[in-house]
Amino acid sequence: MLFLIIFALTIASSYFLPWWTLALIAFGAAYFIGKKPGQGFLSGFAAIFVAWSLLALLQTLPNDNVLADRVARLMQLHNWVFLLLATALIGGLVGGMSALSGLLIRKAFTRT
């Protein structure tokens, strides 16, 4: 459930909001819906990783990967796929850490 909410909100907001709003989305969703810290991190990481991979593919495939290939060569990567994976990994780490932070802050301020 947490994965789907973070994924859907990230896809919807990525077209008109800055990239860092994914951290706010993951934080807020995990704060209100998340249950366990491990589940929160994995949901945030996987949702953003998949969302950014999908969004990057939707941007690069129509133009035959021309820009992605040039940027990959500029960063001394062998292929544009490695650039895609690096981008998704960075986004996934931001999403995972944000979701984990949301869960831990809720846990710190609530009594169990």
Order of alpha helices (4+ residues) and beta strands (2+ residues): alpha-alpha-alpha-alpha-alpha
